[in-house]
């Protein structure tokens, strides 16, 4: 994209507009403070498992937020190992992104394993990319965001057209530009690969090495997975979660920047949020940014110094910026 642009951001298919000013891209900081400095909302967690003997006694992995006609939709994965070993898809709605009500017909999809979801709306159809059993990425579609149809596992190919090697490939994260769909996926959390498609049937790697490898930072030296791609002030940003060595021997939320979706630079102050709070999704609403981390419960973070909430900085927020 060149000059001023209009961004379609994959936040549950919501079209969010981030304006870039021609001629000023170079002056913008590589890692804007509003993307890395966050304070925790004092009412956290704002959504979690029921803690009771329901299908969603617990929730896990990445959820996704979509806003349409003033209604917030939260797609989430619920589970109860005493009832089933499967992970199912649930829906909660809200008017403010803080107070949520479960959809009475939950789970909205129980014919297969659905977790770690990414939802995109395009040309009137909702597309959901998710992990299935065995950490295998698959796609579902819906005409209304409520009734979903399984479309099968994603067919990902090497640059030479041959199928990728057998084994898990999960945490599918999609970005759309023109008629090209970009798919970020991990393999056993040991790196993040990028493949593209125009027909949503076959995906081909842009390169056969990870575009976002492990390390060298201690916070993601052991495991890594991308949660969301955004375009902001002329650059691409990836919110991702990493697992590393002490003191970062737990999942945390991190950030990386790119000019082309292939070559990435990690924020030197990673992780921006720690203490097993990961699977982040950025939402822009009413001209303000919000960061939601989804695992193991949904927590809201607000840009530091730009909130009227009387909150204290969350534990182990971004350091050294």
C-alpha positions as CSV (number, residue, x, y, z in Angstrom):
1,X,0.0,0.0,0.0
2,X,1.3,3.5,-0.9
3,X,0.5,7.0,0.3
4,X,-2.6,7.3,2.4
5,X,-4.4,4.0,2.9
6,X,-7.6,2.5,4.2
7,X,-6.9,-0.5,6.3
8,X,-9.1,-3.7,6.6
9,X,-7.9,-5.1,9.9
10,X,-8.7,-8.7,10.7
11,X,-10.5,-8.0,14.0
12,X,-13.3,-10.4,13.5
13,X,-13.8,-8.9,10.1
14,X,-14.3,-5.3,11.3
15,X,-13.1,-2.7,8.9
16,X,-10.9,-0.3,11.0
17,X,-9.4,2.8,9.5
18,X,-5.8,3.7,10.4
19,X,-4.8,6.8,8.3
20,X,-1.2,7.3,7.2
21,X,-0.2,10.8,6.2
22,X,1.8,11.0,2.9
23,X,5.4,12.0,3.4
24,X,5.4,11.5,7.2
25,X,5.9,7.7,7.4
26,X,9.6,7.9,8.1
27,X,9.1,10.3,11.0
28,X,6.8,7.9,12.9
29,X,8.5,5.9,15.6
30,X,9.2,2.3,14.7
31,X,7.4,1.1,17.8
32,X,4.8,3.7,18.7
33,X,4.2,4.1,22.5
34,X,0.5,3.4,22.1
35,X,1.3,-0.1,20.8
36,X,3.7,-1.1,23.5
37,X,2.8,0.8,26.7
38,X,-0.4,-0.5,28.4
39,X,-2.1,-0.4,31.7
40,X,-4.4,-3.0,33.0
41,X,-8.2,-2.3,33.3
42,X,-9.1,-2.6,37.0
43,X,-12.1,-4.8,36.4
44,X,-10.1,-7.7,34.9
45,X,-10.8,-10.4,34.0
46,X,-13.7,-9.2,31.9
47,X,-14.6,-12.7,30.7
48,X,-13.6,-16.2,31.7
49,X,-14.8,-19.7,32.0
50,X,-17.9,-20.3,34.2
51,X,-16.0,-22.3,36.7
52,X,-19.1,-24.6,36.9
53,X,-19.9,-27.9,35.3
54,X,-20.8,-26.4,31.9
55,X,-19.3,-27.1,28.5
56,X,-17.2,-23.9,28.9
57,X,-16.1,-24.3,32.5
58,X,-12.7,-23.0,31.2
59,X,-11.6,-21.0,28.2
60,X,-8.4,-21.2,26.3
61,X,-6.2,-19.9,23.5
62,X,-6.9,-17.0,21.2
63,X,-10.4,-15.6,20.9
64,X,-11.5,-13.0,18.4
65,X,-13.5,-9.7,18.6
66,X,-15.8,-8.4,15.9
67,X,-17.8,-5.2,16.2
68,X,-20.9,-4.6,14.0
69,X,-23.8,-2.2,14.3
70,X,-22.8,-1.3,17.9
71,X,-22.6,-5.0,19.0
72,X,-19.4,-6.5,20.1
73,X,-19.0,-10.2,19.4
74,X,-16.4,-12.3,21.2
75,X,-15.7,-15.7,19.7
76,X,-14.1,-18.0,22.2
77,X,-13.1,-21.6,22.9
78,X,-14.6,-23.4,25.8
79,X,-13.9,-26.7,27.3
80,X,-14.7,-29.1,30.2
81,X,-12.6,-32.2,30.3
82,X,-15.1,-33.9,32.6
83,X,-17.7,-33.7,29.8
84,X,-15.6,-33.9,26.6
85,X,-12.0,-33.9,25.5
86,X,-13.0,-31.6,22.6
87,X,-12.8,-27.8,22.5
88,X,-15.9,-26.0,21.2
89,X,-16.7,-22.6,19.8
90,X,-18.7,-20.2,21.9
91,X,-20.1,-16.6,21.4
92,X,-20.5,-13.8,23.9
93,X,-21.9,-10.3,23.1
94,X,-21.4,-6.9,24.6
95,X,-22.4,-3.2,24.1
96,X,-19.2,-1.8,25.5
97,X,-16.5,-4.4,25.1
98,X,-16.3,-4.8,28.9
99,X,-19.6,-6.5,30.1
100,X,-20.3,-9.7,28.2
101,X,-23.2,-12.0,28.0
102,X,-23.0,-15.6,26.7
103,X,-25.1,-16.5,23.7
104,X,-28.0,-18.7,25.0
105,X,-27.5,-21.2,22.1
106,X,-23.8,-21.9,22.9
107,X,-21.8,-23.7,21.8
108,X,-22.4,-22.3,18.3
109,X,-20.3,-25.0,16.7
110,X,-20.0,-28.5,18.3
111,X,-19.4,-30.7,15.3
112,X,-15.6,-30.5,15.7
113,X,-12.6,-29.1,17.5
114,X,-12.3,-25.3,17.2
115,X,-9.7,-23.2,19.1
116,X,-7.3,-20.4,18.5
117,X,-9.7,-18.6,16.2
118,X,-9.2,-15.7,13.7
119,X,-12.3,-14.3,12.1
120,X,-12.5,-12.2,8.9
121,X,-15.6,-10.8,7.1
122,X,-15.3,-10.3,3.4
123,X,-17.9,-9.7,0.7
124,X,-20.7,-10.7,3.1
125,X,-19.2,-14.0,4.2
126,X,-17.5,-14.7,7.6
127,X,-14.3,-16.8,7.5
128,X,-13.0,-18.4,10.6
129,X,-9.4,-19.8,10.7
130,X,-8.8,-22.1,13.7
131,X,-6.9,-25.0,15.1
132,X,-8.5,-28.4,15.1
133,X,-7.6,-31.5,16.9
134,X,-3.9,-32.2,16.7
135,X,-3.1,-28.5,16.1
136,X,-4.2,-28.7,12.5
137,X,-5.4,-25.4,10.9
138,X,-8.8,-25.5,9.2
139,X,-11.4,-23.1,7.9
140,X,-15.1,-22.5,8.6
141,X,-17.5,-20.2,6.8
142,X,-20.7,-18.5,7.9
143,X,-23.4,-16.3,6.3
144,X,-24.2,-14.6,9.6
145,X,-21.3,-15.2,12.0
146,X,-23.5,-17.6,14.0
147,X,-24.1,-20.7,11.9
148,X,-20.8,-22.2,10.7
149,X,-19.9,-24.8,8.1
150,X,-16.6,-26.7,8.1
151,X,-14.5,-26.2,4.9
152,X,-11.7,-28.6,5.8
153,X,-8.0,-28.4,6.7
154,X,-5.8,-25.8,5.1
155,X,-3.7,-27.1,2.2
156,X,-0.3,-25.5,2.7
157,X,2.5,-26.1,0.1
158,X,6.2,-25.5,0.1
159,X,7.6,-23.0,-2.4
160,X,8.1,-25.8,-4.9
161,X,4.4,-26.8,-4.7
162,X,4.8,-29.9,-2.6
163,X,2.8,-30.3,0.6
164,X,4.5,-29.2,3.8
165,X,5.9,-32.1,5.9
166,X,3.5,-34.0,8.1
167,X,2.9,-32.7,11.6
168,X,1.0,-29.9,13.4
169,X,0.5,-26.5,11.9
170,X,-1.6,-24.2,13.9
171,X,-2.4,-20.7,15.2
172,X,-3.6,-19.5,11.8
173,X,-3.6,-15.7,11.5
174,X,-4.9,-14.1,8.3
175,X,-4.2,-10.7,6.7
176,X,-5.8,-9.6,3.4
177,X,-4.4,-7.2,0.9
178,X,-6.2,-6.8,-2.4
179,X,-7.1,-10.3,-3.7
180,X,-4.2,-11.9,-1.8
181,X,-4.7,-13.7,1.6
182,X,-1.7,-13.9,3.8
183,X,-1.6,-16.8,6.3
184,X,0.8,-16.8,9.3
185,X,1.1,-20.2,11.0
186,X,3.3,-22.0,13.4
187,X,4.7,-25.5,13.6
188,X,4.9,-26.8,17.1
189,X,5.5,-23.2,18.1
190,X,9.0,-23.4,16.8
191,X,8.7,-20.6,14.3
192,X,6.1,-18.7,12.3
193,X,5.8,-19.3,8.5
194,X,3.9,-17.2,5.9
195,X,1.9,-18.6,3.0
196,X,-0.4,-16.8,0.5
197,X,-3.5,-17.8,-1.4
198,X,-5.9,-16.2,-3.9
199,X,-8.5,-19.0,-3.9
200,X,-8.5,-20.1,-0.2
201,X,-7.9,-23.6,-1.4
202,X,-4.1,-23.8,-1.8
203,X,-1.6,-21.8,0.3
204,X,2.0,-21.5,-0.9
205,X,4.9,-20.5,1.4
206,X,6.6,-17.3,0.5
207,X,9.7,-18.9,1.8
208,X,10.3,-22.3,3.4
209,X,12.1,-20.8,6.4
210,X,10.2,-19.0,9.2
211,X,9.6,-15.3,8.7
212,X,9.5,-15.0,12.5
213,X,11.9,-17.4,14.1
214,X,12.6,-18.1,17.7
215,X,14.8,-15.7,19.7
216,X,17.3,-14.2,20.1
217,X,15.4,-12.5,22.9
218,X,15.0,-14.7,26.0
219,X,11.2,-14.1,26.1
220,X,10.6,-16.2,22.9
221,X,13.6,-18.4,22.6
222,X,11.6,-21.6,23.1
223,X,8.2,-21.1,21.5
224,X,6.4,-18.5,19.3
225,X,3.1,-17.9,17.5
226,X,1.5,-14.9,15.9
227,X,-1.9,-13.7,17.2
228,X,-2.7,-10.8,14.9
229,X,-1.4,-8.6,12.1
230,X,-2.2,-4.9,11.8
231,X,-1.1,-2.0,9.6
232,X,-0.5,1.2,11.5
233,X,1.2,4.4,10.5
234,X,2.7,2.9,7.4
235,X,4.1,-0.3,8.9
236,X,2.9,-3.8,9.7
237,X,2.9,-5.0,13.2
238,X,2.5,-8.5,14.6
239,X,1.2,-9.1,18.1
240,X,2.6,-12.5,19.0
241,X,3.1,-14.7,22.1
242,X,6.3,-16.2,23.1
243,X,7.7,-18.6,25.7
244,X,11.3,-18.4,26.9
245,X,13.9,-18.7,29.5
246,X,13.8,-17.3,33.0
247,X,12.5,-14.8,34.0
248,X,10.3,-15.2,30.9
249,X,9.6,-18.9,31.4
250,X,5.9,-18.4,30.8
251,X,3.8,-17.2,27.9
252,X,3.8,-13.4,27.3
253,X,2.6,-10.9,24.7
254,X,5.2,-9.4,22.3
255,X,5.3,-7.1,19.3
256,X,7.3,-7.1,16.0
257,X,7.4,-4.6,13.0
258,X,7.8,-5.1,9.3
259,X,7.6,-3.2,6.0
260,X,6.7,-6.2,3.8
261,X,5.2,-8.9,6.0
262,X,8.3,-11.1,5.4
263,X,11.2,-9.4,7.2
264,X,10.4,-8.6,10.9
265,X,12.1,-6.8,13.7
266,X,11.1,-7.6,17.3
267,X,10.5,-4.9,19.9
268,X,13.6,-4.8,22.1
269,X,11.4,-4.3,25.2
270,X,9.5,-7.5,24.7
271,X,7.4,-8.9,26.3
272,X,5.0,-6.0,26.6
273,X,2.7,-8.0,28.8
274,X,3.8,-11.1,30.8
275,X,2.7,-13.5,33.5
276,X,0.9,-16.0,31.3
277,X,-1.3,-13.3,29.6
278,X,-1.2,-13.9,25.9
279,X,-3.1,-14.4,22.7
280,X,-3.6,-10.7,22.1
281,X,-6.1,-8.9,19.8
282,X,-5.9,-5.1,19.2
283,X,-9.3,-3.3,18.7
284,X,-9.8,0.3,17.7
285,X,-13.2,1.7,18.8
286,X,-14.3,5.3,19.0
287,X,-10.9,6.4,18.0
288,X,-9.2,4.7,20.9
289,X,-7.1,1.5,21.1
290,X,-7.7,-1.4,23.3
291,X,-5.7,-4.6,23.7
292,X,-7.4,-7.8,24.8
293,X,-5.4,-10.8,25.9
294,X,-7.5,-13.9,25.7
295,X,-5.6,-16.7,27.5
296,X,-6.4,-18.1,30.1
297,X,-9.1,-15.5,30.6
298,X,-10.0,-12.3,28.7
299,X,-8.2,-9.2,30.1
300,X,-8.4,-5.7,28.8
301,X,-5.4,-3.3,28.6
302,X,-5.5,0.4,27.8
303,X,-2.8,2.7,26.4
304,X,-0.7,4.1,29.3
305,X,-1.5,7.7,30.1
306,X,-4.6,7.8,27.8
307,X,-7.3,6.4,29.9
308,X,-9.8,7.8,32.4
309,X,-9.9,4.5,34.3
310,X,-8.2,4.6,37.7
311,X,-6.0,1.7,37.1
312,X,-2.5,0.7,38.1
313,X,0.0,-0.6,35.5
314,X,-0.4,-4.4,35.1
315,X,2.3,-6.7,36.4
316,X,5.4,-6.9,34.2
317,X,4.2,-4.6,31.5
318,X,6.6,-3.5,28.8
319,X,10.0,-2.5,30.2
320,X,12.6,-0.2,29.0
321,X,10.7,1.8,26.4
